[in-house]
Amino acid sequence: MKILVPIDGSKYSMEGVKAASEYAKTKDAEIHLITVTPFVPGMDLEISARAMDSLNKSMKKRAEDTLDQAQKILGKAGVAAKTTIASSISAADEIIGVAEKEKTDLIIIGSRGLGGKATRFFMGSVASKVVNHAPCSVLVVRTG
């Protein structure tokens, strides 16, 4: 069984990592962690090449830190994972594309991410799009 776990550092995505570790232990599953950094087209911004480089480095560092945090959670459970840092205009489209390419059996995703303050009545936009367009089953994890 292959499980894809999109993470962004939010408490919701880290709950997804915890859920994935339980699945991995009971189902002998393979875990693939992915974090998607925003793609920022340089021509649309009025910033220097140096500032753009600094922005990209900052986003990559944050992505690496997020993956490290998730790896620590999995390590405590005795579970290993493959990791990917991707850059895309649409996090949901990237997650769906990786799920298709990797022939993922299950996506475990947090109900909300780091995005804007959603009300308690709505699922986050990335999670919602993944649920509606994923090529496999999706488990949406909430925090207590």
N, CA, C and O atoms as CSV, one atom per row, in Angstrom:
chain,resi,resn,atom,element,x,y,z
A,1,MET,N,N,0.841,-1.179,0.000
A,1,MET,CA,C,0.000,0.000,0.000
A,1,MET,C,C,0.881,1.236,0.000
A,1,MET,O,O,1.855,1.309,0.749
A,2,LYS,N,N,0.544,2.207,-0.836
A,2,LYS,CA,C,1.270,3.474,-0.905
A,2,LYS,C,C,0.390,4.595,-0.372
A,2,LYS,O,O,-0.751,4.770,-0.800
A,3,ILE,N,N,0.946,5.354,0.573
A,3,ILE,CA,C,0.219,6.468,1.181
A,3,ILE,C,C,0.964,7.768,0.892
A,3,ILE,O,O,2.164,7.873,1.146
A,4,LEU,N,N,0.252,8.748,0.364
A,4,LEU,CA,C,0.796,10.076,0.128
A,4,LEU,C,C,0.281,11.008,1.214
A,4,LEU,O,O,-0.922,11.069,1.468
A,5,VAL,N,N,1.198,11.738,1.860
A,5,VAL,CA,C,0.819,12.642,2.934
A,5,VAL,C,C,1.331,14.047,2.609
A,5,VAL,O,O,2.519,14.328,2.770
A,6,PRO,N,N,0.439,14.926,2.153
A,6,PRO,CA,C,0.836,16.314,1.906
A,6,PRO,C,C,0.965,17.054,3.232
A,6,PRO,O,O,0.089,16.954,4.091
A,7,ILE,N,N,2.060,17.799,3.396
A,7,ILE,CA,C,2.254,18.539,4.641
A,7,ILE,C,C,2.654,19.978,4.346
A,7,ILE,O,O,3.319,20.273,3.353
A,8,ASP,N,N,2.227,20.858,5.238
A,8,ASP,CA,C,2.584,22.278,5.108
A,8,ASP,C,C,3.064,22.863,6.433
A,8,ASP,O,O,3.300,24.067,6.531
A,9,GLY,N,N,3.208,22.023,7.444
A,9,GLY,CA,C,3.650,22.496,8.757
A,9,GLY,C,C,2.513,22.824,9.707
A,9,GLY,O,O,2.744,23.074,10.890
A,10,SER,N,N,1.288,22.826,9.199
A,10,SER,CA,C,0.143,23.128,10.071
A,10,SER,C,C,-0.119,21.960,11.016
A,10,SER,O,O,0.314,20.835,10.766
A,11,LYS,N,N,-0.834,22.241,12.106
A,11,LYS,CA,C,-1.167,21.170,13.051
A,11,LYS,C,C,-2.039,20.112,12.373
A,11,LYS,O,O,-1.991,18.938,12.739
A,12,TYR,N,N,-2.825,20.523,11.397
A,12,TYR,CA,C,-3.684,19.582,10.679
A,12,TYR,C,C,-2.857,18.602,9.854
A,12,TYR,O,O,-3.124,17.400,9.854
A,13,SER,N,N,-1.850,19.123,9.151
A,13,SER,CA,C,-1.034,18.228,8.333
A,13,SER,C,C,-0.191,17.303,9.208
A,13,SER,O,O,0.065,16.162,8.825
A,14,MET,N,N,0.236,17.770,10.359
A,14,MET,CA,C,1.024,16.913,11.250
A,14,MET,C,C,0.153,15.812,11.872
A,14,MET,O,O,0.648,14.728,12.179
A,15,GLU,N,N,-1.136,16.091,12.055
A,15,GLU,CA,C,-2.056,15.033,12.482
A,15,GLU,C,C,-2.164,13.970,11.383
A,15,GLU,O,O,-2.303,12.781,11.668
A,16,GLY,N,N,-2.100,14.414,10.137
A,16,GLY,CA,C,-2.094,13.479,9.005
A,16,GLY,C,C,-0.871,12.582,9.034
A,16,GLY,O,O,-0.959,11.393,8.725
A,17,VAL,N,N,0.272,13.148,9.406
A,17,VAL,CA,C,1.506,12.357,9.518
A,17,VAL,C,C,1.335,11.289,10.604
A,17,VAL,O,O,1.726,10.137,10.417
A,18,LYS,N,N,0.751,11.679,11.730
A,18,LYS,CA,C,0.526,10.715,12.818
A,18,LYS,C,C,-0.411,9.588,12.365
A,18,LYS,O,O,-0.165,8.415,12.647
A,19,ALA,N,N,-1.476,9.954,11.667
A,19,ALA,CA,C,-2.412,8.943,11.156
A,19,ALA,C,C,-1.716,8.011,10.166
A,19,ALA,O,O,-1.938,6.800,10.178
A,20,ALA,N,N,-0.871,8.587,9.310
A,20,ALA,CA,C,-0.145,7.780,8.332
A,20,ALA,C,C,0.803,6.798,9.014
A,20,ALA,O,O,0.980,5.674,8.546
A,21,SER,N,N,1.413,7.224,10.119
A,21,SER,CA,C,2.323,6.319,10.823
A,21,SER,C,C,1.576,5.111,11.371
A,21,SER,O,O,2.104,3.999,11.372
A,22,GLU,N,N,0.346,5.327,11.839
A,22,GLU,CA,C,-0.471,4.209,12.332
A,22,GLU,C,C,-0.836,3.256,11.193
A,22,GLU,O,O,-0.763,2.037,11.347
A,23,TYR,N,N,-1.229,3.821,10.051
A,23,TYR,CA,C,-1.531,2.998,8.881
A,23,TYR,C,C,-0.307,2.203,8.458
A,23,TYR,O,O,-0.404,1.013,8.159
A,24,ALA,N,N,0.843,2.861,8.434
A,24,ALA,CA,C,2.066,2.202,7.980
A,24,ALA,C,C,2.403,1.002,8.855
A,24,ALA,O,O,2.837,-0.038,8.359
A,25,LYS,N,N,2.200,1.154,10.150
A,25,LYS,CA,C,2.516,0.059,11.064
A,25,LYS,C,C,1.536,-1.112,10.914
A,25,LYS,O,O,1.945,-2.271,10.978
A,26,THR,N,N,0.268,-0.818,10.717
A,26,THR,CA,C,-0.723,-1.892,10.649
A,26,THR,C,C,-0.895,-2.485,9.253
A,26,THR,O,O,-1.270,-3.651,9.122
A,27,LYS,N,N,-0.628,-1.708,8.219
A,27,LYS,CA,C,-0.850,-2.166,6.846
A,27,LYS,C,C,0.449,-2.398,6.080
A,27,LYS,O,O,0.421,-2.699,4.887
A,28,ASP,N,N,1.596,-2.259,6.764
A,28,ASP,CA,C,2.898,-2.373,6.111
A,28,ASP,C,C,2.948,-1.479,4.874
A,28,ASP,O,O,3.330,-1.909,3.786
A,29,ALA,N,N,2.553,-0.233,5.075
A,29,ALA,CA,C,2.442,0.728,3.972
A,29,ALA,C,C,3.724,1.523,3.774
A,29,ALA,O,O,4.532,1.696,4.687
A,30,GLU,N,N,3.872,1.992,2.561
A,30,GLU,CA,C,4.967,2.876,2.156
A,30,GLU,C,C,4.438,4.305,2.263
A,30,GLU,O,O,3.366,4.604,1.736
A,31,ILE,N,N,5.174,5.192,2.938
A,31,ILE,CA,C,4.718,6.580,3.088
A,31,ILE,C,C,5.566,7.501,2.221
A,31,ILE,O,O,6.789,7.379,2.152
A,32,HIS,N,N,4.880,8.420,1.567
A,32,HIS,CA,C,5.535,9.438,0.745
A,32,HIS,C,C,5.038,10.791,1.249
A,32,HIS,O,O,3.857,11.112,1.118
A,33,LEU,N,N,5.942,11.581,1.824
A,33,LEU,CA,C,5.611,12.932,2.290
A,33,LEU,C,C,5.882,13.917,1.160
A,33,LEU,O,O,6.898,13.817,0.473
A,34,ILE,N,N,4.976,14.860,0.972
A,34,ILE,CA,C,5.190,15.909,-0.020
A,34,ILE,C,C,4.838,17.257,0.582
A,34,ILE,O,O,3.840,17.396,1.289
A,35,THR,N,N,5.656,18.232,0.296
A,35,THR,CA,C,5.325,19.605,0.640
A,35,THR,C,C,5.478,20.428,-0.633
A,35,THR,O,O,6.426,20.240,-1.396
A,36,VAL,N,N,4.549,21.332,-0.851
A,36,VAL,CA,C,4.516,22.114,-2.086
A,36,VAL,C,C,4.741,23.580,-1.753
A,36,VAL,O,O,3.970,24.188,-1.011
A,37,THR,N,N,5.807,24.138,-2.313
A,37,THR,CA,C,6.063,25.564,-2.137
A,37,THR,C,C,5.404,26.319,-3.279
A,37,THR,O,O,5.280,25.791,-4.384
A,38,PRO,N,N,4.985,27.533,-3.026
A,38,PRO,CA,C,4.336,28.312,-4.087
A,38,PRO,C,C,5.326,28.643,-5.211
A,38,PRO,O,O,6.470,29.017,-4.954
A,39,PHE,N,N,4.877,28.502,-6.432
A,39,PHE,CA,C,5.678,28.917,-7.576
A,39,PHE,C,C,5.427,30.398,-7.776
A,39,PHE,O,O,4.285,30.827,-7.941
A,40,VAL,N,N,6.496,31.177,-7.759
A,40,VAL,CA,C,6.376,32.624,-7.910
A,40,VAL,C,C,7.052,33.017,-9.216
A,40,VAL,O,O,8.280,33.065,-9.289
A,41,PRO,N,N,6.261,33.299,-10.249
A,41,PRO,CA,C,6.873,33.686,-11.521
A,41,PRO,C,C,7.559,35.043,-11.392
A,41,PRO,O,O,6.935,36.020,-10.978
A,42,GLY,N,N,8.833,35.103,-11.745
A,42,GLY,CA,C,9.633,36.311,-11.569
A,42,GLY,C,C,9.183,37.496,-12.390
A,42,GLY,O,O,9.337,38.639,-11.960
A,43,MET,N,N,8.628,37.250,-13.564
A,43,MET,CA,C,8.259,38.366,-14.427
A,43,MET,C,C,7.083,39.165,-13.890
A,43,MET,O,O,6.895,40.326,-14.255
A,44,ASP,N,N,6.287,38.539,-13.016
A,44,ASP,CA,C,5.105,39.216,-12.503
A,44,ASP,C,C,5.401,40.091,-11.284
A,44,ASP,O,O,4.537,40.834,-10.819
A,45,LEU,N,N,6.613,39.996,-10.780
A,45,LEU,CA,C,6.947,40.755,-9.582
A,45,LEU,C,C,7.991,41.809,-9.899
A,45,LEU,O,O,8.864,41.617,-10.746
A,46,GLU,N,N,7.882,42.888,-9.220
A,46,GLU,CA,C,8.863,43.955,-9.405
A,46,GLU,C,C,9.910,43.874,-8.305
A,46,GLU,O,O,10.074,44.801,-7.512
A,47,ILE,N,N,10.623,42.734,-8.272
A,47,ILE,CA,C,11.704,42.572,-7.309
A,47,ILE,C,C,12.953,42.128,-8.054
A,47,ILE,O,O,12.882,41.607,-9.167
A,48,SER,N,N,14.076,42.342,-7.430
A,48,SER,CA,C,15.344,42.007,-8.066
A,48,SER,C,C,15.567,40.499,-8.099
A,48,SER,O,O,14.904,39.739,-7.393
A,49,ALA,N,N,16.502,40.093,-8.922
A,49,ALA,CA,C,16.861,38.675,-9.007
A,49,ALA,C,C,17.378,38.185,-7.657
A,49,ALA,O,O,17.108,37.052,-7.258
A,50,ARG,N,N,18.119,39.040,-6.960
A,50,ARG,CA,C,18.641,38.657,-5.652
A,50,ARG,C,C,17.499,38.446,-4.653
A,50,ARG,O,O,17.518,37.488,-3.880
A,51,ALA,N,N,16.513,39.334,-4.670
A,51,ALA,CA,C,15.360,39.194,-3.774
A,51,ALA,C,C,14.564,37.937,-4.123
A,51,ALA,O,O,14.085,37.238,-3.230
A,52,MET,N,N,14.422,37.649,-5.419
A,52,MET,CA,C,13.707,36.436,-5.844
A,52,MET,C,C,14.461,35.197,-5.371
A,52,MET,O,O,13.848,34.241,-4.895
A,53,ASP,N,N,15.770,35.207,-5.498
A,53,ASP,CA,C,16.589,34.083,-5.045
A,53,ASP,C,C,16.442,33.893,-3.538
A,53,ASP,O,O,16.328,32.766,-3.057
A,54,SER,N,N,16.444,34.992,-2.803
A,54,SER,CA,C,16.287,34.937,-1.353
A,54,SER,C,C,14.915,34.364,-0.977
A,54,SER,O,O,14.812,33.551,-0.058
A,55,LEU,N,N,13.882,34.781,-1.675
A,55,LEU,CA,C,12.527,34.277,-1.438
A,55,LEU,C,C,12.461,32.774,-1.690
A,55,LEU,O,O,11.904,32.029,-0.883
A,56,ASN,N,N,13.030,32.328,-2.810
A,56,ASN,CA,C,13.024,30.899,-3.138
A,56,ASN,C,C,13.798,30.076,-2.114
A,56,ASN,O,O,13.368,28.987,-1.732
A,57,LYS,N,N,14.945,30.600,-1.668
A,57,LYS,CA,C,15.736,29.897,-0.647
A,57,LYS,C,C,14.965,29.802,0.665
A,57,LYS,O,O,14.998,28.772,1.338
A,58,SER,N,N,14.280,30.867,1.021
A,58,SER,CA,C,13.488,30.890,2.246
A,58,SER,C,C,12.355,29.859,2.194
A,58,SER,O,O,12.110,29.144,3.166
A,59,MET,N,N,11.676,29.792,1.057
A,59,MET,CA,C,10.581,28.824,0.917
A,59,MET,C,C,11.118,27.392,0.945
A,59,MET,O,O,10.494,26.507,1.530
A,60,LYS,N,N,12.270,27.165,0.315
A,60,LYS,CA,C,12.857,25.819,0.311
A,60,LYS,C,C,13.268,25.419,1.724
A,60,LYS,O,O,13.058,24.277,2.133
A,61,LYS,N,N,13.855,26.358,2.472
A,61,LYS,CA,C,14.273,26.073,3.851
A,61,LYS,C,C,13.069,25.722,4.719
A,61,LYS,O,O,13.124,24.793,5.525
A,62,ARG,N,N,11.991,26.467,4.551
A,62,ARG,CA,C,10.766,26.173,5.302
A,62,ARG,C,C,10.232,24.782,4.952
A,62,ARG,O,O,9.792,24.041,5.832
A,63,ALA,N,N,10.272,24.434,3.672
A,63,ALA,CA,C,9.816,23.113,3.228
A,63,ALA,C,C,10.691,22.012,3.848
A,63,ALA,O,O,10.176,20.995,4.313
A,64,GLU,N,N,11.995,22.218,3.852
A,64,GLU,CA,C,12.901,21.233,4.451
A,64,GLU,C,C,12.634,21.080,5.941
A,64,GLU,O,O,12.622,19.961,6.455
A,65,ASP,N,N,12.418,22.190,6.641
A,65,ASP,CA,C,12.119,22.145,8.074
A,65,ASP,C,C,10.812,21.392,8.338
A,65,ASP,O,O,10.710,20.625,9.296
A,66,THR,N,N,9.826,21.618,7.485
A,66,THR,CA,C,8.538,20.940,7.618
A,66,THR,C,C,8.708,19.432,7.432
A,66,THR,O,O,8.152,18.641,8.193
A,67,LEU,N,N,9.473,19.043,6.423
A,67,LEU,CA,C,9.726,17.613,6.200
A,67,LEU,C,C,10.502,17.012,7.361
A,67,LEU,O,O,10.226,15.882,7.764
A,68,ASP,N,N,11.469,17.747,7.908
A,68,ASP,CA,C,12.226,17.255,9.064
A,68,ASP,C,C,11.311,17.023,10.256
A,68,ASP,O,O,11.435,16.019,10.958
A,69,GLN,N,N,10.391,17.956,10.482
A,69,GLN,CA,C,9.435,17.829,11.585
A,69,GLN,C,C,8.581,16.565,11.403
A,69,GLN,O,O,8.356,15.820,12.357
A,70,ALA,N,N,8.119,16.336,10.195
A,70,ALA,CA,C,7.304,15.148,9.915
A,70,ALA,C,C,8.135,13.867,10.047
A,70,ALA,O,O,7.651,12.859,10.561
A,71,GLN,N,N,9.375,13.914,9.585
A,71,GLN,CA,C,10.256,12.740,9.692
A,71,GLN,C,C,10.498,12.374,11.156
A,71,GLN,O,O,10.603,11.193,11.486
A,72,LYS,N,N,10.586,13.369,12.030
A,72,LYS,CA,C,10.770,13.103,13.461
A,72,LYS,C,C,9.556,12.379,14.033
A,72,LYS,O,O,9.697,11.448,14.827
A,73,ILE,N,N,8.366,12.810,13.629
A,73,ILE,CA,C,7.136,12.144,14.087
A,73,ILE,C,C,7.133,10.695,13.635
A,73,ILE,O,O,6.836,9.792,14.417
A,74,LEU,N,N,7.465,10.477,12.374
A,74,LEU,CA,C,7.498,9.112,11.841
A,74,LEU,C,C,8.610,8.293,12.484
A,74,LEU,O,O,8.428,7.109,12.769
A,75,GLY,N,N,9.761,8.924,12.713
A,75,GLY,CA,C,10.889,8.218,13.324
A,75,GLY,C,C,10.555,7.684,14.707
A,75,GLY,O,O,10.957,6.578,15.067
A,76,LYS,N,N,9.815,8.477,15.486
A,76,LYS,CA,C,9.401,8.038,16.818
A,76,LYS,C,C,8.500,6.807,16.738
A,76,LYS,O,O,8.458,5.995,17.663
A,77,ALA,N,N,7.781,6.678,15.623
A,77,ALA,CA,C,6.898,5.530,15.430
A,77,ALA,C,C,7.625,4.378,14.726
A,77,ALA,O,O,7.040,3.319,14.500
A,78,GLY,N,N,8.894,4.588,14.383
A,78,GLY,CA,C,9.661,3.551,13.701
A,78,GLY,C,C,9.292,3.386,12.241
A,78,GLY,O,O,9.402,2.293,11.685
A,79,VAL,N,N,8.856,4.471,11.621
A,79,VAL,CA,C,8.403,4.433,10.229
A,79,VAL,C,C,9.287,5.361,9.386
A,79,VAL,O,O,9.618,6.468,9.810
A,80,ALA,N,N,9.659,4.902,8.206
A,80,ALA,CA,C,10.456,5.713,7.278
A,80,ALA,C,C,9.544,6.238,6.168
A,80,ALA,O,O,8.451,5.715,5.947
A,81,ALA,N,N,10.011,7.278,5.474
A,81,ALA,CA,C,9.205,7.842,4.389
A,81,ALA,C,C,10.094,8.402,3.293
A,81,ALA,O,O,11.214,8.850,3.537
A,82,LYS,N,N,9.568,8.365,2.093
A,82,LYS,CA,C,10.165,9.054,0.950
A,82,LYS,C,C,9.677,10.501,1.056
A,82,LYS,O,O,8.558,10.741,1.508
A,83,THR,N,N,10.502,11.466,0.645
A,83,THR,CA,C,10.086,12.867,0.730
A,83,THR,C,C,10.265,13.582,-0.608
A,83,THR,O,O,11.157,13.261,-1.392
A,84,THR,N,N,9.394,14.554,-0.841
A,84,THR,CA,C,9.461,15.371,-2.043
A,84,THR,C,C,9.150,16.818,-1.693
A,84,THR,O,O,8.217,17.108,-0.944
A,85,ILE,N,N,9.950,17.718,-2.249
A,85,ILE,CA,C,9.627,19.142,-2.211
A,85,ILE,C,C,9.293,19.527,-3.645
A,85,ILE,O,O,10.115,19.359,-4.546
A,86,ALA,N,N,8.094,20.039,-3.854
A,86,ALA,CA,C,7.661,20.452,-5.183
A,86,ALA,C,C,7.341,21.943,-5.151
A,86,ALA,O,O,7.115,22.522,-4.088
A,87,SER,N,N,7.327,22.544,-6.316
A,87,SER,CA,C,6.946,23.944,-6.449
A,87,SER,C,C,5.868,24.021,-7.513
A,87,SER,O,O,6.037,23.517,-8.623
A,88,SER,N,N,4.755,24.658,-7.165
A,88,SER,CA,C,3.633,24.693,-8.099
A,88,SER,C,C,2.736,25.886,-7.811
A,88,SER,O,O,2.694,26.399,-6.692
A,89,ILE,N,N,2.031,26.308,-8.826
A,89,ILE,CA,C,1.025,27.359,-8.654
A,89,ILE,C,C,-0.132,26.817,-7.826
A,89,ILE,O,O,-0.729,27.549,-7.037
A,90,SER,N,N,-0.454,25.521,-8.004
A,90,SER,CA,C,-1.565,24.898,-7.290
A,90,SER,C,C,-1.071,23.690,-6.495
A,90,SER,O,O,-0.677,22.677,-7.073
A,91,ALA,N,N,-1.094,23.805,-5.171
A,91,ALA,CA,C,-0.683,22.684,-4.323
A,91,ALA,C,C,-1.565,21.469,-4.570
A,91,ALA,O,O,-1.068,20.345,-4.643
A,92,ALA,N,N,-2.856,21.686,-4.696
A,92,ALA,CA,C,-3.783,20.568,-4.907
A,92,ALA,C,C,-3.480,19.824,-6.206
A,92,ALA,O,O,-3.460,18.594,-6.230
A,93,ASP,N,N,-3.246,20.573,-7.288
A,93,ASP,CA,C,-2.932,19.932,-8.567
A,93,ASP,C,C,-1.633,19.137,-8.478
A,93,ASP,O,O,-1.530,18.053,-9.052
A,94,GLU,N,N,-0.660,19.658,-7.776
A,94,GLU,CA,C,0.619,18.953,-7.615
A,94,GLU,C,C,0.417,17.661,-6.825
A,94,GLU,O,O,0.956,16.618,-7.196
A,95,ILE,N,N,-0.350,17.722,-5.749
A,95,ILE,CA,C,-0.626,16.541,-4.927
A,95,ILE,C,C,-1.343,15.479,-5.757
A,95,ILE,O,O,-0.975,14.305,-5.718
A,96,ILE,N,N,-2.352,15.884,-6.496
A,96,ILE,CA,C,-3.105,14.952,-7.345
A,96,ILE,C,C,-2.190,14.345,-8.413
A,96,ILE,O,O,-2.258,13.147,-8.688
A,97,GLY,N,N,-1.338,15.177,-9.011
A,97,GLY,CA,C,-0.410,14.689,-10.030
A,97,GLY,C,C,0.570,13.662,-9.476
A,97,GLY,O,O,0.833,12.649,-10.124
A,98,VAL,N,N,1.106,13.907,-8.300
A,98,VAL,CA,C,2.028,12.955,-7.672
A,98,VAL,C,C,1.288,11.665,-7.331
A,98,VAL,O,O,1.824,10.574,-7.529
A,99,ALA,N,N,0.075,11.778,-6.827
A,99,ALA,CA,C,-0.722,10.584,-6.504
A,99,ALA,C,C,-0.943,9.725,-7.750
A,99,ALA,O,O,-0.859,8.499,-7.687
A,100,GLU,N,N,-1.223,10.372,-8.875
A,100,GLU,CA,C,-1.411,9.638,-10.131
A,100,GLU,C,C,-0.109,8.977,-10.575
A,100,GLU,O,O,-0.085,7.792,-10.908
A,101,LYS,N,N,0.964,9.750,-10.576
A,101,LYS,CA,C,2.265,9.265,-11.053
A,101,LYS,C,C,2.791,8.113,-10.198
A,101,LYS,O,O,3.330,7.138,-10.722
A,102,GLU,N,N,2.631,8.230,-8.893
A,102,GLU,CA,C,3.144,7.222,-7.961
A,102,GLU,C,C,2.176,6.052,-7.744
A,102,GLU,O,O,2.491,5.107,-7.021
A,103,LYS,N,N,0.998,6.121,-8.375
A,103,LYS,CA,C,-0.026,5.084,-8.195
A,103,LYS,C,C,-0.338,4.882,-6.703
A,103,LYS,O,O,-0.311,3.771,-6.173
A,104,THR,N,N,-0.633,6.014,-6.064
A,104,THR,CA,C,-0.923,6.048,-4.639
A,104,THR,C,C,-2.263,5.363,-4.349
A,104,THR,O,O,-3.220,5.509,-5.109
A,105,ASP,N,N,-2.318,4.620,-3.252
A,105,ASP,CA,C,-3.550,3.941,-2.837
A,105,ASP,C,C,-4.402,4.806,-1.913
A,105,ASP,O,O,-5.625,4.669,-1.875
A,106,LEU,N,N,-3.741,5.704,-1.163
A,106,LEU,CA,C,-4.452,6.514,-0.179
A,106,LEU,C,C,-3.708,7.830,0.023
A,106,LEU,O,O,-2.481,7.852,0.118
A,107,ILE,N,N,-4.456,8.915,0.086
A,107,ILE,CA,C,-3.902,10.210,0.459
A,107,ILE,C,C,-4.451,10.529,1.848
A,107,ILE,O,O,-5.658,10.452,2.080
A,108,ILE,N,N,-3.561,10.885,2.762
A,108,ILE,CA,C,-3.985,11.316,4.093
A,108,ILE,C,C,-3.633,12.790,4.201
A,108,ILE,O,O,-2.460,13.162,4.173
A,109,ILE,N,N,-4.659,13.629,4.326
A,109,ILE,CA,C,-4.466,15.072,4.283
A,109,ILE,C,C,-5.185,15.746,5.446
A,109,ILE,O,O,-6.267,15.319,5.851
A,110,GLY,N,N,-4.586,16.784,5.969
A,110,GLY,CA,C,-5.228,17.567,7.024
A,110,GLY,C,C,-6.419,18.322,6.473
A,110,GLY,O,O,-6.423,18.717,5.307
A,111,SER,N,N,-7.419,18.524,7.293
A,111,SER,CA,C,-8.649,19.186,6.838
A,111,SER,C,C,-8.427,20.651,6.485
A,111,SER,O,O,-9.179,21.225,5.697
A,112,ARG,N,N,-7.402,21.249,7.064
A,112,ARG,CA,C,-7.048,22.637,6.755
A,112,ARG,C,C,-5.539,22.736,6.749
A,112,ARG,O,O,-4.839,21.857,7.252
A,113,GLY,N,N,-5.051,23.810,6.179
A,113,GLY,CA,C,-3.610,24.021,6.157
A,113,GLY,C,C,-3.259,25.355,6.773
A,113,GLY,O,O,-3.947,25.857,7.663
A,114,LEU,N,N,-2.185,25.911,6.285
A,114,LEU,CA,C,-1.724,27.202,6.796
A,114,LEU,C,C,-2.435,28.378,6.160
A,114,LEU,O,O,-2.232,29.522,6.566
A,115,GLY,N,N,-3.276,28.105,5.155
A,115,GLY,CA,C,-3.979,29.171,4.440
A,115,GLY,C,C,-4.816,30.034,5.363
A,115,GLY,O,O,-4.747,29.907,6.585
A,116,GLY,N,N,-5.597,30.901,4.772
A,116,GLY,CA,C,-6.401,31.859,5.527
A,116,GLY,C,C,-7.314,31.218,6.549
A,116,GLY,O,O,-7.524,30.005,6.557
A,117,LYS,N,N,-7.842,32.055,7.399
A,117,LYS,CA,C,-8.733,31.596,8.458
A,117,LYS,C,C,-10.060,31.131,7.869
A,117,LYS,O,O,-10.921,31.941,7.524
A,118,ALA,N,N,-10.208,29.823,7.762
A,118,ALA,CA,C,-11.467,29.275,7.275
A,118,ALA,C,C,-12.409,29.130,8.468
A,118,ALA,O,O,-11.967,28.973,9.606
A,119,THR,N,N,-13.665,29.182,8.201
A,119,THR,CA,C,-14.609,28.969,9.295
A,119,THR,C,C,-14.654,27.491,9.619
A,119,THR,O,O,-14.156,26.664,8.855
A,120,ARG,N,N,-15.236,27.167,10.723
A,120,ARG,CA,C,-15.284,25.764,11.131
A,120,ARG,C,C,-16.217,24.931,10.262
A,120,ARG,O,O,-16.248,23.707,10.386
A,121,PHE,N,N,-16.972,25.574,9.389
A,121,PHE,CA,C,-17.930,24.866,8.554
A,121,PHE,C,C,-17.359,24.417,7.216
A,121,PHE,O,O,-18.002,23.641,6.510
A,122,PHE,N,N,-16.176,24.881,6.851
A,122,PHE,CA,C,-15.629,24.579,5.536
A,122,PHE,C,C,-14.279,23.883,5.628
A,122,PHE,O,O,-13.447,24.204,6.476
A,123,MET,N,N,-14.088,22.928,4.739
A,123,MET,CA,C,-12.804,22.277,4.612
A,123,MET,C,C,-11.878,23.226,3.852
A,123,MET,O,O,-12.350,24.040,3.058
A,124,GLY,N,N,-10.576,23.133,4.084
A,124,GLY,CA,C,-9.627,23.964,3.356
A,124,GLY,C,C,-9.719,23.730,1.858
A,124,GLY,O,O,-10.118,22.650,1.421
A,125,SER,N,N,-9.354,24.726,1.072
A,125,SER,CA,C,-9.510,24.633,-0.382
A,125,SER,C,C,-8.629,23.551,-0.997
A,125,SER,O,O,-9.055,22.879,-1.937
A,126,VAL,N,N,-7.407,23.366,-0.489
A,126,VAL,CA,C,-6.536,22.317,-1.037
A,126,VAL,C,C,-7.121,20.952,-0.715
A,126,VAL,O,O,-7.243,20.108,-1.604
A,127,ALA,N,N,-7.480,20.724,0.530
A,127,ALA,CA,C,-8.060,19.436,0.921
A,127,ALA,C,C,-9.333,19.155,0.126
A,127,ALA,O,O,-9.545,18.033,-0.333
A,128,SER,N,N,-10.168,20.160,-0.034
A,128,SER,CA,C,-11.413,19.988,-0.769
A,128,SER,C,C,-11.162,19.573,-2.223
A,128,SER,O,O,-11.814,18.665,-2.736
A,129,LYS,N,N,-10.222,20.239,-2.872
A,129,LYS,CA,C,-9.920,19.907,-4.269
A,129,LYS,C,C,-9.320,18.506,-4.370
A,129,LYS,O,O,-9.645,17.760,-5.293
A,130,VAL,N,N,-8.448,18.145,-3.430
A,130,VAL,CA,C,-7.852,16.810,-3.445
A,130,VAL,C,C,-8.942,15.752,-3.267
A,130,VAL,O,O,-8.959,14.752,-3.985
A,131,VAL,N,N,-9.842,15.966,-2.320
A,131,VAL,CA,C,-10.937,15.011,-2.099
A,131,VAL,C,C,-11.755,14.811,-3.368
A,131,VAL,O,O,-12.123,13.686,-3.708
A,132,ASN,N,N,-12.036,15.897,-4.061
A,132,ASN,CA,C,-12.900,15.822,-5.237
A,132,ASN,C,C,-12.230,15.310,-6.503
A,132,ASN,O,O,-12.919,14.846,-7.412
A,133,HIS,N,N,-10.894,15.382,-6.586
A,133,HIS,CA,C,-10.232,15.032,-7.841
A,133,HIS,C,C,-9.145,13.965,-7.720
A,133,HIS,O,O,-8.516,13.624,-8.721
A,134,ALA,N,N,-8.914,13.441,-6.551
A,134,ALA,CA,C,-7.851,12.447,-6.356
A,134,ALA,C,C,-8.170,11.147,-7.091
A,134,ALA,O,O,-9.336,10.777,-7.234
A,135,PRO,N,N,-7.130,10.460,-7.555
A,135,PRO,CA,C,-7.322,9.195,-8.251
A,135,PRO,C,C,-7.449,8.003,-7.298
A,135,PRO,O,O,-7.491,6.854,-7.736
A,136,CYS,N,N,-7.511,8.286,-5.993
A,136,CYS,CA,C,-7.551,7.223,-4.999
A,136,CYS,C,C,-8.393,7.699,-3.808
A,136,CYS,O,O,-8.931,8.806,-3.806
A,137,SER,N,N,-8.485,6.845,-2.820
A,137,SER,CA,C,-9.200,7.222,-1.605
A,137,SER,C,C,-8.439,8.311,-0.865
A,137,SER,O,O,-7.214,8.400,-0.949
A,138,VAL,N,N,-9.193,9.147,-0.132
A,138,VAL,CA,C,-8.601,10.234,0.639
A,138,VAL,C,C,-9.145,10.194,2.059
A,138,VAL,O,O,-10.356,10.155,2.272
A,139,LEU,N,N,-8.238,10.206,3.024
A,139,LEU,CA,C,-8.614,10.296,4.429
A,139,LEU,C,C,-8.314,11.713,4.872
A,139,LEU,O,O,-7.169,12.159,4.805
A,140,VAL,N,N,-9.340,12.425,5.327
A,140,VAL,CA,C,-9.181,13.791,5.791
A,140,VAL,C,C,-9.101,13.755,7.319
A,140,VAL,O,O,-9.998,13.251,7.995
A,141,VAL,N,N,-8.006,14.300,7.837
A,141,VAL,CA,C,-7.746,14.251,9.278
A,141,VAL,C,C,-8.023,15.612,9.899
A,141,VAL,O,O,-7.614,16.651,9.381
A,142,ARG,N,N,-8.724,15.574,11.017
A,142,ARG,CA,C,-9.024,16.800,11.781
A,142,ARG,C,C,-8.220,16.739,13.071
A,142,ARG,O,O,-7.768,15.670,13.480
A,143,THR,N,N,-8.049,17.874,13.698
A,143,THR,CA,C,-7.404,17.879,15.012
A,143,THR,C,C,-8.490,17.886,16.068
A,143,THR,O,O,-9.623,18.299,15.821
A,144,GLY,N,N,-8.121,17.422,17.247
A,144,GLY,CA,C,-9.084,17.319,18.337
A,144,GLY,C,C,-9.383,18.598,18.936
A,144,GLY,O,O,-10.181,18.670,19.871
